[in-house]
Amino acid sequence: GSKQTLLSRFFGAP
Amino acid sequence: MFEARMAQASTLKKVLEAVKDMVSEGNFDCSEEGICLQAMDVAHVSLVNVLLRAQGFEMFRCDRNLALGIQLANLSKVLNCAGKDDAVTVKAEDEGADTAEFMFESSKGDRITTFELTLMDIDSEHLGVPEDTTYTAVIKMPSTEFRRIISDLSTIGDTVTIEVSKDGASFQVSGDIGKGNLCIQSNTAADKPSERVEITMEEPTKQTYAMRYLSFFTKAAPLSDTVTISLSPDVPLVVEFNIGEEVGYVKYYLAPKITE
């Protein structure tokens, strides 16, 4: 199966 | 003091339609540059970034940066009172204001409606979206075509795999009732530029996404004739709608599903 990732995994806090 | 007048209230209305099903509230950050909204859906899987540039307004004055915290369902109610060809003026006092004023004027100038919308304090978590990402595949197509693809395929299943190869771009979906595969190819010969499909590929790319969010993104289709979808392995998908030539944009980002 595939797992939904979260955006925070790619985009950090500035 | 913040004051901005837009000739077409309908543009603001369309922007709101494009975000209100995905996010419930957000800070409209006003600066000399224009108005910017960045917000994530409740699951933190997708993000919307709206920019309305100052030059897209008939009049734009922002003495000091301020954030207008707005419950989008409430703003939607207010904007639904605007006539089709009304102009809209938004006014707010400096930071700390409890309300923002929305004034609609009919094109003949014979009907003026004013609302004071209650503002709220919103702790919004701003994400740093890198601007230098290069994407291995980019699909530009009519936004109505994108809307149709997502609408058709979302009846079949809730995840979609987008694959870009030398044969074109395919959208593969599977669900309880079976599977579907829709393939489009570049068509740069269409009469109008807005009807063209342009697929550019640096390398073959295949990624899986939750359909539900792509459906949210299609709500922006009335803002723009075309949509640009950019993808790369293991980075968020970007779906971009430009508003006018220079007015601004609505960009959506969606985290991919990753095979375990």
Contacts between the chains, C-beta under 8 A, distances in Angstrom:
chain1	res1	chain2	res2	distance
A	1	B	259	7.6
A	1	B	260	6.4
A	2	B	159	7.1
A	2	B	208	5.4
A	2	B	257	4.0
A	2	B	258	6.3
A	2	B	259	4.9
A	2	B	260	7.0
A	3	B	257	6.4
A	3	B	258	5.6
A	3	B	259	7.7
A	3	B	260	5.2
A	4	B	43	8.0
A	4	B	45	6.1
A	4	B	210	6.2
A	4	B	255	7.0
A	4	B	257	5.3
A	5	B	45	7.8
A	5	B	255	4.5
A	5	B	256	6.3
A	5	B	257	7.0
A	5	B	258	5.5
A	6	B	43	7.9
A	6	B	44	5.1
A	6	B	45	6.4
A	6	B	255	6.0
A	7	B	40	6.5
A	7	B	44	5.7
A	7	B	45	6.4
A	7	B	46	7.1
A	7	B	47	5.6
A	7	B	127	6.4
A	7	B	236	6.3
A	7	B	253	6.5
A	7	B	255	4.9
A	8	B	44	6.4
A	8	B	127	7.1
A	9	B	255	6.9
A	10	B	235	5.9
A	10	B	236	5.4
A	10	B	255	6.6
A	11	B	47	7.4
A	11	B	127	4.0
A	11	B	128	5.9
A	11	B	129	5.4
A	11	B	130	7.4
A	11	B	236	7.4
A	11	B	253	7.5
A	12	B	127	7.2
A	12	B	128	5.3
A	13	B	125	7.1
A	13	B	126	7.0
A	13	B	127	6.6
A	13	B	128	6.3
A	14	B	126	6.0
A	14	B	127	7.5
A	14	B	128	3.7
